[in-house]
Amino acid sequence: MPSFRTGKVVAILEERSGLQRVDVDLGNGPERAYVLTQLTGDVASGDAVVVNTTAVELGLGTGGWHVVHWNLSREGWSVPGPGHIIKARYTSLQADVGSTEEHWVELTDVTSIDGMPVVAVALHSQVPAVALAFKERTPGARLAYVMTDGAALPMALSDIVATLRDRELLDATITCGHAFGGDYEAVSVYSALAVARRIARADATIVGLGPGIVGTATRLGFSGIEVGPTIDAVAGLGGVPIAALRASFADPRPRHFGVSHHTITALTVACHSRALIPLPTIGGEHEQRLRDDLAASGVDQRHDVIDVEPFGIVERFAARGIEIRSMGRTVAEDPVLFETAAAAGIVAADRATSA
């Protein structure tokens, strides 16, 4: 069940489109909270607010921040929506965000994305590696990001997306399902891909969940299983499906060491179509472990493994001043996780230029 408390905003820490980060006093001094201004409007220092404290109380990995639920300093708040499609439906924060599909006649009969390469990622932290590799390989090509509703729903919450837009490494964003706040809103992954290709004019697209991932240590109970259905969607629309491996030699959990069991499940149990699986040729026992894991699971038979020269992601991020963490680890501490994503970006770039 959710937990709510009342308090007072004591400082505005940061603001950008769709998001404020603030300090709130709930009775024991300042605590961090964020405001999703698209849902509740903004707040000012001194405002009395209702705060959802659930994530902090549970000690979740994406916790550490409360969420401002309502601003008690105003009696009402309303902003007209652009259409009739509501997200976060049937909750007290349901919002009319509209959808691109209801405004663009060009999408009426679209069932193809014309061979566009699409990279499916299981972790939000892999998005910048895909984007950087793609853009450096094909500087003039357009890249879109489709954020699904497998984790955080508001795109405004993603520091990664904000950084990539600032660095001009993403050209368009689309939020689908109940995720919201992209340049374009879409009802499903399928229509989001059509929007990326036909409206955003993307040469390639990344698809993956936003910040925060759900995992249960079971075979099927994890957010990243959506990689499988995403591959099927891309194949069904006539695109080129590419799966970024989730692989690590820094994660202490055996199920995520080498090729993660999440990747193996998504590419076997949850996937019916054939995809390209980029494998960075990092050499030594680590590369051999990745190949052994793909062979033992049958992934190398179900899909097409493509060898890719390592991108040098640690140095490339450093050169751009981009700092990313995944599961609390820096890129330098877990380079293989990001090299596999960069390899997917390179393959996407090569397929985009040959399309």
C-alpha positions in Angstrom: 0.0 0.0 0.0 1.2 3.5 -0.6 2.4 5.8 2.1 1.7 9.6 2.2 2.8 12.4 4.4 2.4 16.2 4.4 5.3 18.6 4.6 6.7 21.9 3.3 9.0 22.6 0.4 12.1 24.3 1.8 14.3 24.5 -1.3 14.2 24.1 -5.1 17.3 22.1 -6.0 16.9 21.7 -9.8 14.4 22.4 -12.6 14.0 21.2 -16.1 11.0 20.6 -18.4 8.6 18.3 -16.6 10.6 17.9 -13.4 11.5 19.7 -10.3 13.9 18.3 -7.6 13.2 19.8 -4.2 13.9 19.5 -0.5 10.8 19.0 1.7 10.6 19.1 5.4 8.4 16.3 6.7 9.2 17.0 10.3 12.8 15.8 10.6 14.6 18.3 8.4 15.1 18.4 4.6 14.5 15.3 2.6 14.8 14.9 -1.2 11.7 14.8 -3.4 10.8 15.3 -7.0 7.8 16.9 -8.7 6.4 15.7 -12.0 5.0 19.1 -13.1 3.1 17.6 -16.0 0.9 15.8 -13.5 0.7 18.2 -10.5 2.0 21.6 -11.7 5.1 23.1 -10.1 5.8 24.1 -6.5 7.6 27.0 -4.8 9.6 27.2 -1.7 7.2 27.4 1.3 4.4 25.4 -0.4 2.6 22.8 1.7 2.6 19.5 -0.1 1.4 15.9 0.1 4.3 13.5 -0.5 4.3 9.8 -1.5 7.1 8.3 0.7 6.6 4.7 -0.3 9.8 4.1 -2.3 12.1 5.6 0.4 10.4 3.6 3.1 10.9 0.4 1.1 14.6 1.3 0.4 14.2 0.6 -3.3 17.2 0.9 -5.6 15.5 3.8 -7.3 14.4 5.2 -4.0 16.1 7.9 -2.0 13.5 10.4 -3.4 10.0 11.1 -2.3 7.4 12.1 -4.9 5.2 15.2 -4.5 1.6 14.0 -4.9 -0.2 17.3 -4.6 0.4 21.0 -3.8 -1.8 22.0 -0.9 -1.0 25.6 -1.5 -3.4 25.7 -4.5 -7.1 24.9 -4.6 -7.0 23.5 -8.1 -4.9 23.1 -11.2 -5.8 22.4 -14.8 -4.0 22.4 -18.1 -5.9 21.4 -21.3 -4.6 18.3 -23.0 -3.9 17.8 -26.7 -6.3 15.0 -27.3 -8.4 12.3 -25.7 -5.8 9.6 -24.9 -5.2 9.3 -21.2 -2.2 7.7 -19.5 -1.9 6.5 -15.9 -5.6 5.6 -16.6 -8.0 5.2 -13.8 -5.6 6.5 -11.2 -6.0 9.8 -9.4 -3.2 11.2 -11.5 -4.5 10.2 -14.9 -3.6 12.8 -17.5 -4.7 13.6 -21.0 -1.4 13.5 -22.9 -3.0 12.7 -26.2 -1.3 10.5 -28.8 0.5 11.1 -32.0 -1.7 8.5 -33.7 -4.8 10.6 -33.3 -3.3 13.7 -35.0 -1.3 12.3 -37.9 -3.2 11.0 -40.9 0.0 9.6 -42.2 -0.1 6.8 -39.6 -3.6 5.6 -40.5 -2.6 2.5 -42.5 1.1 2.2 -41.6 2.2 -1.4 -41.0 5.9 -1.1 -41.9 9.0 0.7 -40.7 10.8 0.2 -44.0 13.7 -1.8 -42.8 14.7 0.5 -40.0 17.2 -1.0 -37.5 15.9 -1.0 -34.0 18.0 -1.8 -30.9 16.2 -3.4 -27.9 17.9 -2.8 -24.5 17.1 -4.3 -21.2 18.6 -1.6 -19.1 18.1 2.2 -19.3 21.7 2.7 -18.6 22.6 1.0 -21.9 20.8 3.7 -24.0 23.7 6.2 -24.0 26.2 3.6 -25.2 24.0 2.7 -28.1 23.4 6.3 -28.9 27.0 7.4 -28.7 28.3 4.5 -30.9 25.5 5.1 -33.4 26.1 8.9 -33.7 29.9 8.6 -33.9 29.5 5.9 -36.7 26.9 7.9 -38.6 27.0 11.5 -37.5 24.3 12.7 -40.0 21.8 10.0 -39.2 18.7 10.6 -37.0 18.2 8.5 -33.9 15.0 8.1 -31.9 14.4 6.6 -28.5 11.2 4.8 -27.6 10.7 4.6 -23.8 8.3 1.8 -22.8 6.3 1.6 -19.5 8.4 -1.3 -18.1 9.9 0.9 -15.4 9.6 4.7 -14.7 6.6 6.2 -16.5 7.7 9.9 -16.8 10.5 10.6 -19.3 11.2 13.8 -17.4 12.8 11.6 -14.7 15.5 10.4 -17.0 18.8 12.2 -16.4 20.2 10.0 -19.2 17.8 11.4 -21.8 18.4 14.9 -20.7 22.1 14.4 -21.1 21.8 12.8 -24.5 19.5 15.6 -25.7 22.0 18.2 -24.5 24.8 16.4 -26.3 22.7 16.1 -29.5 23.0 12.3 -29.3 19.2 11.8 -29.6 17.0 13.5 -32.2 13.5 12.4 -31.0 11.9 10.7 -28.1 8.6 8.7 -28.0 6.8 7.4 -24.9 4.5 4.5 -25.3 2.0 2.5 -23.2 1.6 4.5 -20.0 5.0 6.1 -20.2 4.6 9.8 -20.9 6.6 13.0 -21.6 8.4 12.2 -24.8 8.4 14.5 -27.9 5.7 12.2 -29.2 3.2 10.0 -27.3 2.1 6.6 -28.6 -0.3 3.9 -27.5 1.9 0.9 -28.1 5.4 -0.2 -29.0 4.2 -0.9 -32.6 2.8 2.5 -33.1 5.7 4.2 -31.4 8.0 2.5 -34.0 5.8 3.8 -36.7 6.0 7.3 -35.2 9.8 7.1 -35.0 10.1 6.1 -38.7 7.3 8.1 -40.3 6.9 11.2 -38.2 10.3 11.6 -36.4 12.0 10.5 -39.6 14.4 8.3 -37.6 17.1 6.3 -39.4 17.3 4.0 -36.4 15.6 3.7 -33.0 16.4 2.4 -29.5 13.6 0.8 -27.6 13.8 0.2 -23.8 12.4 0.9 -20.4 13.1 4.0 -18.4 15.0 4.4 -15.2 14.4 1.7 -12.6 14.1 -2.0 -13.3 12.0 -4.6 -11.6 13.5 -8.0 -10.9 12.3 -10.8 -8.7 15.1 -13.5 -9.0 12.6 -15.6 -11.0 12.9 -16.7 -14.5 10.0 -14.6 -15.8 9.4 -11.8 -13.3 11.6 -9.0 -14.6 11.0 -5.9 -16.6 13.7 -6.6 -19.2 11.8 -9.6 -20.6 10.1 -7.0 -22.8 13.2 -7.2 -25.1 11.7 -10.4 -26.6 8.3 -8.9 -27.6 10.1 -5.8 -28.8 12.1 -7.9 -31.2 8.9 -9.6 -32.4 7.3 -6.2 -33.0 10.3 -4.9 -35.0 10.3 -8.1 -37.1 6.5 -7.9 -37.6 6.9 -4.3 -38.9 9.6 -5.2 -41.4 12.4 -3.6 -39.4 15.9 -5.0 -38.4 15.7 -6.2 -34.8 19.0 -5.9 -32.8 19.3 -7.0 -29.2 21.9 -5.5 -26.9 23.3 -8.2 -24.6 23.0 -7.6 -20.9 26.4 -9.0 -19.8 28.7 -8.2 -16.9 31.9 -9.4 -15.2 31.5 -7.0 -12.3 28.0 -8.1 -11.1 28.5 -10.4 -8.1 25.2 -12.3 -8.7 25.9 -15.5 -10.6 22.7 -15.2 -12.6 24.0 -11.9 -14.1 27.7 -12.9 -14.5 28.6 -13.4 -18.1 25.5 -13.2 -20.2 22.6 -12.4 -17.8 19.8 -14.9 -17.5 17.5 -12.0 -18.3 19.0 -11.8 -21.8 18.8 -15.5 -22.3 15.2 -15.7 -21.2 14.2 -12.7 -23.3 15.9 -14.2 -26.4 14.6 -17.7 -26.0 11.3 -18.0 -24.0 10.0 -14.6 -24.8 11.0 -14.2 -28.4 9.8 -15.9 -31.6 11.6 -13.8 -34.3 15.3 -13.9 -35.3 17.5 -10.9 -34.2 21.0 -9.7 -34.7 23.1 -10.2 -31.5 26.2 -7.9 -31.6 29.1 -9.4 -29.7 32.2 -7.2 -28.9 35.4 -9.0 -29.6 37.0 -8.1 -26.2 39.2 -11.2 -26.3 40.4 -13.5 -23.6 38.4 -15.5 -21.1 35.6 -12.9 -21.0 34.8 -13.1 -24.7 35.0 -16.9 -24.5 32.5 -16.9 -21.5 30.1 -14.8 -23.5 30.3 -17.1 -26.5 29.9 -20.2 -24.2 26.8 -18.7 -22.5 25.2 -18.0 -25.9 26.0 -21.5 -27.1 24.8 -23.2 -23.9 21.5 -21.4 -24.0 20.9 -21.9 -27.7 20.8 -18.2 -28.3 23.5 -18.5 -31.0 21.3 -20.9 -32.9 18.1 -19.0 -32.5 19.7 -15.7 -33.5 22.6 -14.3 -35.6 25.6 -13.4 -33.5 27.7 -10.7 -35.2 31.3 -10.0 -34.1 32.0 -6.3 -33.6 35.3 -4.6 -32.8 35.2 -3.0 -29.3 34.2 0.7 -29.4 36.3 1.7 -26.4 33.3 3.0 -24.5 35.1 4.0 -21.3 37.4 6.4 -23.2 34.5 7.6 -25.5 32.3 8.5 -22.6 35.2 10.2 -20.8 36.0 12.3 -23.9 32.3 13.5 -24.0 32.2 14.2 -20.2 29.3 11.6 -19.9 29.1 9.9 -16.5 26.8 6.8 -16.3 26.2 4.3 -13.6 24.4 1.0 -13.8 23.5 -0.9 -10.6 25.7 1.5 -8.8 28.8 0.8 -10.9 30.6 3.2 -13.2 31.3 2.4 -16.8 35.0 1.8 -15.9 33.9 -0.7 -13.3 31.6 -2.6 -15.6 32.8 -1.9 -19.2 31.5 -5.1 -20.8 27.8 -4.1 -20.1 28.4 -0.9 -22.0 30.6 -2.4 -24.8 27.8 -4.8 -25.7 25.4 -1.8 -26.0 27.9 0.2 -28.1 28.3 -2.9 -30.3 24.5 -2.8 -30.9 24.7 0.9 -31.8 27.5 0.2 -34.3 25.4 -2.6 -36.0 22.4 -0.3 -36.1 24.5 2.4 -37.8 25.8 0.0 -40.4 22.3 -1.3 -41.2 21.0 2.3 -41.3 23.5 3.4 -43.9 23.0 0.3 -46.0 19.2 0.5 -45.9 
